[in-house]
Amino acid sequence: MAIKLLNPTTPGRRGMTTQDFDEITASKPVASLLAVKNRGNGRNNQGRITTRHKGGGARNLSASKL
C-alpha cells in the first residue's frame, strides 16, 4: 500500500502521512447494491411545492441495500 503525504495546512499536519487505499477500493460501487434515493423535492401531500429552492438536479443513488 502506498503512503500519502498530507499538505501542511496546519502545524500538526506538517509531515503527517496516511495509507493510500486506492489498491483495495473499487472505482465504482456494485450496481446490484445500489437503490434510487427518493426525494420529496419540497412537495406536500397534494404534490404542490411548499419549500423554496428545492427540486431538479441529477438522480442520486444510495447504498441502502447493504
All heavy atoms as TSV, in Angstrom:
chain	resi	resn	atom	element	x	y	z
A	1	MET	N	N	0.832	-1.169	0.000
A	1	MET	CA	C	0.000	0.000	0.000
A	1	MET	C	C	0.882	1.239	0.000
A	1	MET	O	O	1.880	1.307	0.703
A	1	MET	CB	C	-0.878	-0.010	1.248
A	1	MET	CG	C	-2.320	0.269	0.963
A	1	MET	SD	S	-3.326	0.282	2.424
A	1	MET	CE	C	-3.921	-1.368	2.418
A	2	ALA	N	N	0.500	2.224	-0.767
A	2	ALA	CA	C	1.288	3.442	-0.876
A	2	ALA	C	C	1.053	4.330	0.343
A	2	ALA	O	O	0.059	4.204	1.056
A	2	ALA	CB	C	0.903	4.190	-2.143
A	3	ILE	N	N	1.991	5.230	0.568
A	3	ILE	CA	C	1.889	6.182	1.666
A	3	ILE	C	C	1.581	7.548	1.063
A	3	ILE	O	O	2.238	7.996	0.125
A	3	ILE	CB	C	3.191	6.215	2.479
A	3	ILE	CG1	C	3.397	4.865	3.154
A	3	ILE	CG2	C	3.147	7.327	3.516
A	3	ILE	CD1	C	4.689	4.752	3.915
A	4	LYS	N	N	0.557	8.213	1.626
A	4	LYS	CA	C	0.119	9.501	1.113
A	4	LYS	C	C	0.604	10.600	2.051
A	4	LYS	O	O	0.379	10.538	3.259
A	4	LYS	CB	C	-1.402	9.505	1.012
A	4	LYS	CG	C	-1.998	10.773	0.470
A	4	LYS	CD	C	-3.455	10.628	0.117
A	4	LYS	CE	C	-4.292	10.167	1.289
A	4	LYS	NZ	N	-5.729	10.213	1.009
A	5	LEU	N	N	1.307	11.591	1.499
A	5	LEU	CA	C	1.762	12.739	2.275
A	5	LEU	C	C	0.666	13.789	2.280
A	5	LEU	O	O	0.105	14.127	1.231
A	5	LEU	CB	C	3.013	13.334	1.641
A	5	LEU	CG	C	4.344	12.938	2.221
A	5	LEU	CD1	C	5.460	13.341	1.301
A	5	LEU	CD2	C	4.515	13.568	3.577
A	6	LEU	N	N	0.334	14.321	3.448
A	6	LEU	CA	C	-0.694	15.342	3.545
A	6	LEU	C	C	-0.084	16.720	3.394
A	6	LEU	O	O	1.081	16.946	3.734
A	6	LEU	CB	C	-1.409	15.225	4.891
A	6	LEU	CG	C	-2.143	13.919	5.135
A	6	LEU	CD1	C	-2.730	13.882	6.521
A	6	LEU	CD2	C	-3.231	13.713	4.112
A	7	ASN	N	N	-0.876	17.655	2.897
A	7	ASN	CA	C	-0.406	19.026	2.749
A	7	ASN	C	C	-0.287	19.685	4.120
A	7	ASN	O	O	-1.136	19.472	4.995
A	7	ASN	CB	C	-1.358	19.834	1.879
A	7	ASN	CG	C	-1.305	19.427	0.435
A	7	ASN	OD1	O	-0.249	19.020	-0.042
A	7	ASN	ND2	N	-2.424	19.536	-0.267
A	8	PRO	N	N	0.729	20.509	4.331
A	8	PRO	CA	C	0.914	21.134	5.646
A	8	PRO	C	C	-0.004	22.332	5.853
A	8	PRO	O	O	0.435	23.487	5.899
A	8	PRO	CB	C	2.384	21.542	5.624
A	8	PRO	CG	C	2.696	21.746	4.193
A	8	PRO	CD	C	1.856	20.759	3.444
A	9	THR	N	N	-1.313	22.091	5.968
A	9	THR	CA	C	-2.253	23.188	6.162
A	9	THR	C	C	-2.227	23.697	7.598
A	9	THR	O	O	-2.587	24.848	7.845
A	9	THR	CB	C	-3.676	22.730	5.809
A	9	THR	OG1	O	-3.990	21.565	6.589
A	9	THR	CG2	C	-3.768	22.377	4.332
A	10	THR	N	N	-1.826	22.879	8.559
A	10	THR	CA	C	-1.660	23.286	9.953
A	10	THR	C	C	-0.333	22.719	10.437
A	10	THR	O	O	0.205	21.784	9.837
A	10	THR	CB	C	-2.812	22.760	10.842
A	10	THR	OG1	O	-2.797	21.334	10.794
A	10	THR	CG2	C	-4.166	23.269	10.367
A	11	PRO	N	N	0.198	23.237	11.540
A	11	PRO	CA	C	1.462	22.696	12.029
A	11	PRO	C	C	1.391	21.214	12.407
A	11	PRO	O	O	2.378	20.490	12.261
A	11	PRO	CB	C	1.758	23.557	13.264
A	11	PRO	CG	C	1.054	24.824	13.009
A	11	PRO	CD	C	-0.172	24.462	12.246
A	12	GLY	N	N	0.239	20.754	12.852
A	12	GLY	CA	C	0.107	19.356	13.225
A	12	GLY	C	C	0.104	18.421	12.037
A	12	GLY	O	O	0.452	17.246	12.164
A	13	ARG	N	N	-0.309	18.917	10.876
A	13	ARG	CA	C	-0.357	18.070	9.683
A	13	ARG	C	C	0.938	18.098	8.888
A	13	ARG	O	O	1.084	17.369	7.921
A	13	ARG	CB	C	-1.516	18.501	8.785
A	13	ARG	CG	C	-2.865	18.116	9.361
A	13	ARG	CD	C	-3.990	18.662	8.520
A	13	ARG	NE	N	-4.098	18.000	7.244
A	13	ARG	CZ	C	-4.948	17.028	6.962
A	13	ARG	NH1	N	-5.749	16.583	7.899
A	13	ARG	NH2	N	-5.005	16.505	5.770
A	14	ARG	N	N	1.870	18.948	9.285
A	14	ARG	CA	C	3.148	19.019	8.582
A	14	ARG	C	C	3.913	17.728	8.820
A	14	ARG	O	O	4.163	17.321	9.940
A	14	ARG	CB	C	3.955	20.210	9.082
A	14	ARG	CG	C	5.239	20.443	8.331
A	14	ARG	CD	C	5.955	21.647	8.880
A	14	ARG	NE	N	5.127	22.841	8.876
A	14	ARG	CZ	C	4.926	23.636	7.821
A	14	ARG	NH1	N	5.525	23.342	6.684
A	14	ARG	NH2	N	4.170	24.690	7.903
A	15	GLY	N	N	4.265	17.052	7.743
A	15	GLY	CA	C	4.974	15.784	7.856
A	15	GLY	C	C	4.085	14.599	8.172
A	15	GLY	O	O	4.576	13.501	8.389
A	16	MET	N	N	2.773	14.780	8.201
A	16	MET	CA	C	1.857	13.690	8.521
A	16	MET	C	C	1.639	12.813	7.285
A	16	MET	O	O	1.535	13.319	6.170
A	16	MET	CB	C	0.515	14.249	9.000
A	16	MET	CG	C	-0.434	13.224	9.557
A	16	MET	SD	S	-2.016	13.935	10.085
A	16	MET	CE	C	-1.514	14.779	11.557
A	17	THR	N	N	1.585	11.515	7.494
A	17	THR	CA	C	1.353	10.580	6.405
A	17	THR	C	C	0.210	9.652	6.767
A	17	THR	O	O	-0.071	9.416	7.944
A	17	THR	CB	C	2.609	9.740	6.120
A	17	THR	OG1	O	2.962	9.033	7.297
A	17	THR	CG2	C	3.765	10.604	5.666
A	18	THR	N	N	-0.477	9.143	5.740
A	18	THR	CA	C	-1.540	8.165	5.920
A	18	THR	C	C	-1.376	7.090	4.851
A	18	THR	O	O	-0.610	7.238	3.903
A	18	THR	CB	C	-2.941	8.790	5.781
A	18	THR	OG1	O	-3.045	9.380	4.493
A	18	THR	CG2	C	-3.206	9.830	6.849
A	19	GLN	N	N	-2.145	6.032	5.003
A	19	GLN	CA	C	-2.125	4.979	3.996
A	19	GLN	C	C	-3.060	5.334	2.857
A	19	GLN	O	O	-4.103	5.967	3.051
A	19	GLN	CB	C	-2.537	3.647	4.615
A	19	GLN	CG	C	-1.550	3.118	5.614
A	19	GLN	CD	C	-1.984	1.795	6.189
A	19	GLN	OE1	O	-3.075	1.326	5.911
A	19	GLN	NE2	N	-1.130	1.204	6.980
A	20	ASP	N	N	-2.694	4.907	1.666
A	20	ASP	CA	C	-3.495	5.149	0.480
A	20	ASP	C	C	-4.274	3.876	0.176
A	20	ASP	O	O	-3.687	2.811	0.006
A	20	ASP	CB	C	-2.585	5.518	-0.685
A	20	ASP	CG	C	-3.362	6.064	-1.853
A	20	ASP	OD1	O	-4.544	6.389	-1.683
A	20	ASP	OD2	O	-2.775	6.161	-2.942
A	21	PHE	N	N	-5.602	3.972	0.098
A	21	PHE	CA	C	-6.451	2.796	-0.065
A	21	PHE	C	C	-6.892	2.591	-1.510
A	21	PHE	O	O	-7.873	1.903	-1.770
A	21	PHE	CB	C	-7.685	2.908	0.834
A	21	PHE	CG	C	-7.356	2.881	2.295
A	21	PHE	CD1	C	-7.298	4.049	3.027
A	21	PHE	CD2	C	-7.104	1.689	2.932
A	21	PHE	CE1	C	-6.984	4.021	4.370
A	21	PHE	CE2	C	-6.795	1.645	4.272
A	21	PHE	CZ	C	-6.729	2.821	5.005
A	22	ASP	N	N	-6.185	3.173	-2.470
A	22	ASP	CA	C	-6.582	3.048	-3.875
A	22	ASP	C	C	-6.503	1.610	-4.379
A	22	ASP	O	O	-7.278	1.212	-5.247
A	22	ASP	CB	C	-5.699	3.930	-4.757
A	22	ASP	CG	C	-6.083	5.391	-4.650
A	22	ASP	OD1	O	-7.203	5.662	-4.192
A	22	ASP	OD2	O	-5.272	6.245	-5.034
A	23	GLU	N	N	-5.601	0.824	-3.851
A	23	GLU	CA	C	-5.435	-0.551	-4.343
A	23	GLU	C	C	-6.579	-1.462	-3.903
A	23	GLU	O	O	-6.915	-2.419	-4.593
A	23	GLU	CB	C	-4.111	-1.112	-3.851
A	23	GLU	CG	C	-2.903	-0.360	-4.354
A	23	GLU	CD	C	-1.618	-0.836	-3.704
A	23	GLU	OE1	O	-1.677	-1.819	-2.954
A	23	GLU	OE2	O	-0.582	-0.210	-3.957
A	24	ILE	N	N	-7.166	-1.176	-2.753
A	24	ILE	CA	C	-8.206	-2.067	-2.238
A	24	ILE	C	C	-9.605	-1.493	-2.401
A	24	ILE	O	O	-10.588	-2.140	-2.053
A	24	ILE	CB	C	-7.959	-2.400	-0.750
A	24	ILE	CG1	C	-7.950	-1.139	0.100
A	24	ILE	CG2	C	-6.659	-3.151	-0.595
A	24	ILE	CD1	C	-7.882	-1.424	1.573
A	25	THR	N	N	-9.729	-0.276	-2.937
A	25	THR	CA	C	-11.025	0.358	-3.104
A	25	THR	C	C	-11.448	0.239	-4.558
A	25	THR	O	O	-10.669	0.528	-5.462
A	25	THR	CB	C	-10.950	1.841	-2.706
A	25	THR	OG1	O	-10.470	1.926	-1.381
A	25	THR	CG2	C	-12.310	2.494	-2.790
A	26	ALA	N	N	-12.696	-0.179	-4.786
A	26	ALA	CA	C	-13.221	-0.267	-6.142
A	26	ALA	C	C	-13.502	1.135	-6.665
A	26	ALA	O	O	-13.830	2.047	-5.913
A	26	ALA	CB	C	-14.494	-1.097	-6.159
A	27	SER	N	N	-13.384	1.298	-7.972
A	27	SER	CA	C	-13.598	2.622	-8.540
A	27	SER	C	C	-15.085	2.972	-8.572
A	27	SER	O	O	-15.451	4.132	-8.432
A	27	SER	CB	C	-13.012	2.694	-9.944
A	27	SER	OG	O	-13.621	1.717	-10.774
A	28	LYS	N	N	-15.938	1.985	-8.759
A	28	LYS	CA	C	-17.380	2.222	-8.768
A	28	LYS	C	C	-18.043	1.229	-7.823
A	28	LYS	O	O	-17.575	0.099	-7.674
A	28	LYS	CB	C	-17.951	2.033	-10.176
A	28	LYS	CG	C	-17.548	3.105	-11.149
A	28	LYS	CD	C	-18.262	2.910	-12.472
A	28	LYS	CE	C	-17.907	4.014	-13.433
A	28	LYS	NZ	N	-18.598	3.859	-14.715
A	29	PRO	N	N	-19.145	1.604	-7.167
A	29	PRO	CA	C	-19.837	0.647	-6.313
A	29	PRO	C	C	-20.543	-0.426	-7.130
A	29	PRO	O	O	-20.832	-0.245	-8.315
A	29	PRO	CB	C	-20.847	1.508	-5.546
A	29	PRO	CG	C	-21.039	2.701	-6.391
A	29	PRO	CD	C	-19.754	2.928	-7.101
A	30	VAL	N	N	-20.831	-1.543	-6.497
A	30	VAL	CA	C	-21.519	-2.647	-7.165
A	30	VAL	C	C	-22.954	-2.216	-7.444
A	30	VAL	O	O	-23.677	-1.787	-6.544
A	30	VAL	CB	C	-21.492	-3.908	-6.280
A	30	VAL	CG1	C	-22.212	-5.049	-6.959
A	30	VAL	CG2	C	-20.063	-4.286	-5.970
A	31	ALA	N	N	-23.377	-2.302	-8.692
A	31	ALA	CA	C	-24.667	-1.764	-9.100
A	31	ALA	C	C	-25.825	-2.497	-8.450
A	31	ALA	O	O	-26.886	-1.902	-8.215
A	31	ALA	CB	C	-24.792	-1.816	-10.617
A	32	SER	N	N	-25.673	-3.773	-8.137
A	32	SER	CA	C	-26.783	-4.517	-7.550
A	32	SER	C	C	-27.047	-4.111	-6.105
A	32	SER	O	O	-28.096	-4.424	-5.557
A	32	SER	CB	C	-26.500	-6.016	-7.619
A	32	SER	OG	O	-25.335	-6.321	-6.873
A	33	LEU	N	N	-26.107	-3.404	-5.480
A	33	LEU	CA	C	-26.297	-2.972	-4.095
A	33	LEU	C	C	-26.828	-1.553	-3.995
A	33	LEU	O	O	-27.056	-1.062	-2.893
A	33	LEU	CB	C	-24.968	-3.065	-3.334
A	33	LEU	CG	C	-24.391	-4.460	-3.171
A	33	LEU	CD1	C	-23.037	-4.387	-2.506
A	33	LEU	CD2	C	-25.325	-5.329	-2.368
A	34	LEU	N	N	-27.031	-0.887	-5.124
A	34	LEU	CA	C	-27.498	0.492	-5.110
A	34	LEU	C	C	-29.003	0.551	-5.295
A	34	LEU	O	O	-29.601	-0.295	-5.954
A	34	LEU	CB	C	-26.825	1.295	-6.222
A	34	LEU	CG	C	-25.327	1.510	-6.072
A	34	LEU	CD1	C	-24.812	2.283	-7.260
A	34	LEU	CD2	C	-25.005	2.213	-4.791
A	35	ALA	N	N	-29.611	1.553	-4.702
A	35	ALA	CA	C	-31.045	1.789	-4.857
A	35	ALA	C	C	-31.254	3.270	-5.126
A	35	ALA	O	O	-30.463	4.116	-4.694
A	35	ALA	CB	C	-31.802	1.369	-3.608
A	36	VAL	N	N	-32.334	3.629	-5.808
A	36	VAL	CA	C	-32.638	5.018	-6.086
A	36	VAL	C	C	-33.047	5.694	-4.786
A	36	VAL	O	O	-33.851	5.166	-4.014
A	36	VAL	CB	C	-33.755	5.126	-7.142
A	36	VAL	CG1	C	-34.151	6.577	-7.346
A	36	VAL	CG2	C	-33.303	4.521	-8.448
A	37	LYS	N	N	-32.492	6.866	-4.548
A	37	LYS	CA	C	-32.792	7.625	-3.338
A	37	LYS	C	C	-33.945	8.566	-3.652
A	37	LYS	O	O	-33.799	9.515	-4.424
A	37	LYS	CB	C	-31.546	8.397	-2.925
A	37	LYS	CG	C	-31.667	9.163	-1.651
A	37	LYS	CD	C	-30.325	9.802	-1.342
A	37	LYS	CE	C	-30.423	10.738	-0.193
A	37	LYS	NZ	N	-29.154	11.445	0.015
A	38	ASN	N	N	-35.107	8.278	-3.100
A	38	ASN	CA	C	-36.292	9.092	-3.366
A	38	ASN	C	C	-36.228	10.373	-2.555
A	38	ASN	O	O	-35.925	10.362	-1.365
A	38	ASN	CB	C	-37.563	8.321	-3.022
A	38	ASN	CG	C	-37.795	7.172	-3.952
A	38	ASN	OD1	O	-37.463	7.251	-5.136
A	38	ASN	ND2	N	-38.344	6.087	-3.450
A	39	ARG	N	N	-36.539	11.471	-3.223
A	39	ARG	CA	C	-36.553	12.763	-2.549
A	39	ARG	C	C	-37.940	13.362	-2.688
A	39	ARG	O	O	-38.623	13.179	-3.684
A	39	ARG	CB	C	-35.527	13.696	-3.176
A	39	ARG	CG	C	-34.112	13.298	-2.884
A	39	ARG	CD	C	-33.153	14.345	-3.356
A	39	ARG	NE	N	-33.051	14.334	-4.817
A	39	ARG	CZ	C	-32.383	15.212	-5.512
A	39	ARG	NH1	N	-31.766	16.175	-4.914
A	39	ARG	NH2	N	-32.335	15.135	-6.829
A	40	GLY	N	N	-38.338	14.104	-1.671
A	40	GLY	CA	C	-39.650	14.726	-1.697
A	40	GLY	C	C	-39.703	15.956	-2.567
A	40	GLY	O	O	-40.777	16.376	-2.999
A	41	ASN	N	N	-38.564	16.574	-2.832
A	41	ASN	CA	C	-38.459	17.765	-3.663
A	41	ASN	C	C	-39.285	18.922	-3.140
A	41	ASN	O	O	-39.748	19.768	-3.896
A	41	ASN	CB	C	-38.845	17.477	-5.119
A	41	ASN	CG	C	-37.862	16.570	-5.798
A	41	ASN	OD1	O	-36.685	16.586	-5.483
A	41	ASN	ND2	N	-38.342	15.763	-6.715
A	42	GLY	N	N	-39.501	18.959	-1.814
A	42	GLY	CA	C	-40.198	20.084	-1.205
A	42	GLY	C	C	-41.686	20.110	-1.487
A	42	GLY	O	O	-42.303	21.176	-1.471
A	43	ARG	N	N	-42.299	18.960	-1.739
A	43	ARG	CA	C	-43.725	18.914	-2.043
A	43	ARG	C	C	-44.497	18.303	-0.876
A	43	ARG	O	O	-43.997	17.448	-0.168
A	43	ARG	CB	C	-43.959	18.084	-3.313
A	43	ARG	CG	C	-43.510	18.796	-4.572
A	43	ARG	CD	C	-43.405	17.854	-5.751
A	43	ARG	NE	N	-43.222	18.559	-7.001
A	43	ARG	CZ	C	-42.086	19.080	-7.418
A	43	ARG	NH1	N	-41.004	18.964	-6.679
A	43	ARG	NH2	N	-41.994	19.715	-8.560
A	44	ASN	N	N	-45.739	18.749	-0.706
A	44	ASN	CA	C	-46.578	18.225	0.369
A	44	ASN	C	C	-47.433	17.075	-0.147
A	44	ASN	O	O	-47.190	16.534	-1.229
A	44	ASN	CB	C	-47.435	19.347	0.966
A	44	ASN	CG	C	-48.383	19.952	-0.047
A	44	ASN	OD1	O	-48.469	19.499	-1.175
A	44	ASN	ND2	N	-49.102	20.981	0.357
A	45	ASN	N	N	-48.443	16.668	0.628
A	45	ASN	CA	C	-49.262	15.518	0.246
A	45	ASN	C	C	-50.151	15.790	-0.955
A	45	ASN	O	O	-50.697	14.867	-1.540
A	45	ASN	CB	C	-50.113	15.046	1.430
A	45	ASN	CG	C	-51.047	16.122	1.924
A	45	ASN	OD1	O	-50.955	17.270	1.491
A	45	ASN	ND2	N	-51.927	15.781	2.835
A	46	GLN	N	N	-50.299	17.051	-1.343
A	46	GLN	CA	C	-51.072	17.377	-2.539
A	46	GLN	C	C	-50.181	17.501	-3.770
A	46	GLN	O	O	-50.680	17.749	-4.873
A	46	GLN	CB	C	-51.822	18.691	-2.336
A	46	GLN	CG	C	-52.850	18.611	-1.234
A	46	GLN	CD	C	-53.510	19.950	-0.978
A	46	GLN	OE1	O	-52.941	20.999	-1.297
A	46	GLN	NE2	N	-54.698	19.919	-0.400
A	47	GLY	N	N	-48.888	17.369	-3.598
A	47	GLY	CA	C	-47.966	17.443	-4.713
A	47	GLY	C	C	-47.517	18.837	-5.062
A	47	GLY	O	O	-46.822	19.041	-6.059
A	48	ARG	N	N	-47.907	19.814	-4.273
A	48	ARG	CA	C	-47.535	21.197	-4.559
A	48	ARG	C	C	-46.212	21.541	-3.880
A	48	ARG	O	O	-45.927	21.066	-2.775
A	48	ARG	CB	C	-48.609	22.153	-4.060
A	48	ARG	CG	C	-49.904	22.001	-4.806
A	48	ARG	CD	C	-50.933	22.977	-4.342
A	48	ARG	NE	N	-52.145	22.850	-5.153
A	48	ARG	CZ	C	-53.328	23.219	-4.740
A	48	ARG	NH1	N	-53.484	23.733	-3.535
A	48	ARG	NH2	N	-54.380	23.084	-5.522
A	49	ILE	N	N	-45.411	22.381	-4.543
A	49	ILE	CA	C	-44.134	22.784	-3.975
A	49	ILE	C	C	-44.398	23.744	-2.821
A	49	ILE	O	O	-45.027	24.785	-2.991
A	49	ILE	CB	C	-43.245	23.436	-5.050
A	49	ILE	CG1	C	-42.927	22.438	-6.151
A	49	ILE	CG2	C	-41.962	23.973	-4.442
A	49	ILE	CD1	C	-42.121	23.006	-7.289
A	50	THR	N	N	-43.944	23.363	-1.634
A	50	THR	CA	C	-44.143	24.193	-0.448
A	50	THR	C	C	-42.832	24.738	0.099
A	50	THR	O	O	-42.850	25.578	0.983
A	50	THR	CB	C	-44.836	23.379	0.658
A	50	THR	OG1	O	-44.047	22.232	0.941
A	50	THR	CG2	C	-46.212	22.951	0.225
A	51	THR	N	N	-41.703	24.268	-0.402
A	51	THR	CA	C	-40.396	24.716	0.048
A	51	THR	C	C	-39.685	25.358	-1.131
A	51	THR	O	O	-39.649	24.804	-2.228
A	51	THR	CB	C	-39.554	23.536	0.564
A	51	THR	OG1	O	-40.297	22.848	1.556
A	51	THR	CG2	C	-38.265	24.026	1.171
A	52	ARG	N	N	-39.127	26.542	-0.893
A	52	ARG	CA	C	-38.425	27.233	-1.971
A	52	ARG	C	C	-37.066	26.598	-2.226
A	52	ARG	O	O	-36.496	25.962	-1.348
A	52	ARG	CB	C	-38.238	28.702	-1.601
A	52	ARG	CG	C	-39.552	29.448	-1.507
A	52	ARG	CD	C	-39.322	30.898	-1.269
A	52	ARG	NE	N	-38.728	31.118	0.052
A	52	ARG	CZ	C	-38.281	32.292	0.484
A	52	ARG	NH1	N	-38.324	33.335	-0.309
A	52	ARG	NH2	N	-37.770	32.416	1.683
A	53	HIS	N	N	-36.586	26.786	-3.439
A	53	HIS	CA	C	-35.240	26.384	-3.861
A	53	HIS	C	C	-35.035	24.877	-3.840
A	53	HIS	O	O	-33.910	24.417	-3.710
A	53	HIS	CB	C	-34.165	27.060	-3.009
A	53	HIS	CG	C	-34.413	28.497	-2.720
A	53	HIS	ND1	N	-34.556	29.437	-3.721
A	53	HIS	CD2	C	-34.567	29.149	-1.553
A	53	HIS	CE1	C	-34.769	30.613	-3.164
A	53	HIS	NE2	N	-34.779	30.463	-1.855
A	54	LYS	N	N	-36.071	24.093	-3.953
A	54	LYS	CA	C	-35.928	22.640	-3.980
A	54	LYS	C	C	-36.348	22.135	-5.345
A	54	LYS	O	O	-37.128	22.770	-6.045
A	54	LYS	CB	C	-36.824	21.984	-2.915
A	54	LYS	CG	C	-36.398	22.243	-1.502
A	54	LYS	CD	C	-35.383	21.241	-1.083
A	54	LYS	CE	C	-35.086	21.373	0.392
A	54	LYS	NZ	N	-34.250	20.321	0.888
A	55	GLY	N	N	-35.849	20.957	-5.704
A	55	GLY	CA	C	-36.268	20.321	-6.942
A	55	GLY	C	C	-35.189	20.346	-7.995
A	55	GLY	O	O	-34.191	21.066	-7.876
A	56	GLY	N	N	-35.374	19.541	-9.021
A	56	GLY	CA	C	-34.421	19.448	-10.101
A	56	GLY	C	C	-33.193	18.650	-9.681
A	56	GLY	O	O	-33.215	17.908	-8.715
A	57	GLY	N	N	-32.135	18.800	-10.415
A	57	GLY	CA	C	-30.895	18.117	-10.083
A	57	GLY	C	C	-30.846	16.714	-10.660
A	57	GLY	O	O	-31.807	16.193	-11.202
A	58	ALA	N	N	-29.678	16.096	-10.514
A	58	ALA	CA	C	-29.469	14.758	-11.032
A	58	ALA	C	C	-29.968	13.720	-10.026
A	58	ALA	O	O	-30.122	14.016	-8.842
A	58	ALA	CB	C	-27.990	14.524	-11.335
A	59	ARG	N	N	-30.217	12.508	-10.504
A	59	ARG	CA	C	-30.684	11.434	-9.624
A	59	ARG	C	C	-29.552	10.994	-8.729
A	59	ARG	O	O	-28.410	10.889	-9.159
A	59	ARG	CB	C	-31.176	10.255	-10.444
A	59	ARG	CG	C	-32.461	10.533	-11.178
A	59	ARG	CD	C	-32.853	9.344	-12.007
A	59	ARG	NE	N	-33.110	8.183	-11.184
A	59	ARG	CZ	C	-33.212	6.942	-11.643
A	59	ARG	NH1	N	-33.049	6.723	-12.924
A	59	ARG	NH2	N	-33.448	5.945	-10.854
A	60	ASN	N	N	-29.866	10.710	-7.469
A	60	ASN	CA	C	-28.873	10.221	-6.520
A	60	ASN	C	C	-29.114	8.756	-6.250
A	60	ASN	O	O	-30.257	8.321	-6.123
A	60	ASN	CB	C	-28.956	10.993	-5.198
A	60	ASN	CG	C	-28.422	12.391	-5.329
A	60	ASN	OD1	O	-27.568	12.645	-6.169
A	60	ASN	ND2	N	-28.910	13.299	-4.510
A	61	LEU	N	N	-28.042	8.001	-6.115
A	61	LEU	CA	C	-28.118	6.603	-5.733
A	61	LEU	C	C	-27.503	6.448	-4.369
A	61	LEU	O	O	-26.501	7.065	-4.051
A	61	LEU	CB	C	-27.382	5.720	-6.748
A	61	LEU	CG	C	-27.957	5.666	-8.145
A	61	LEU	CD1	C	-27.056	4.843	-9.038
A	61	LEU	CD2	C	-29.345	5.074	-8.118
A	62	SER	N	N	-28.112	5.639	-3.535
A	62	SER	CA	C	-27.552	5.383	-2.214
A	62	SER	C	C	-27.368	3.871	-2.039
A	62	SER	O	O	-28.098	3.074	-2.614
A	62	SER	CB	C	-28.466	5.925	-1.119
A	62	SER	OG	O	-29.688	5.221	-1.123
A	63	ALA	N	N	-26.419	3.526	-1.226
A	63	ALA	CA	C	-26.128	2.125	-0.977
A	63	ALA	C	C	-26.954	1.650	0.223
A	63	ALA	O	O	-26.425	1.292	1.256
A	63	ALA	CB	C	-24.638	1.924	-0.721
A	64	SER	N	N	-28.267	1.664	0.082
A	64	SER	CA	C	-29.134	1.311	1.196
A	64	SER	C	C	-29.410	-0.191	1.258
A	64	SER	O	O	-30.012	-0.645	2.221
A	64	SER	CB	C	-30.460	2.058	1.078
A	64	SER	OG	O	-31.109	1.681	-0.118
A	65	LYS	N	N	-29.025	-0.956	0.246
A	65	LYS	CA	C	-29.293	-2.385	0.250
A	65	LYS	C	C	-28.206	-3.190	0.952
A	65	LYS	O	O	-28.234	-4.402	0.942
A	65	LYS	CB	C	-29.429	-2.899	-1.184
A	65	LYS	CG	C	-30.674	-2.450	-1.885
A	65	LYS	CD	C	-30.769	-3.129	-3.218
A	65	LYS	CE	C	-32.033	-2.783	-3.948
A	65	LYS	NZ	N	-32.122	-3.470	-5.232
A	66	LEU	N	N	-27.220	-2.498	1.514
A	66	LEU	CA	C	-26.108	-3.210	2.146
A	66	LEU	C	C	-26.537	-3.906	3.416
A	66	LEU	O	O	-27.312	-3.508	4.177
A	66	LEU	CB	C	-24.968	-2.229	2.453
A	66	LEU	CG	C	-24.308	-1.648	1.223
A	66	LEU	CD1	C	-23.259	-0.622	1.634
A	66	LEU	CD2	C	-23.641	-2.722	0.407
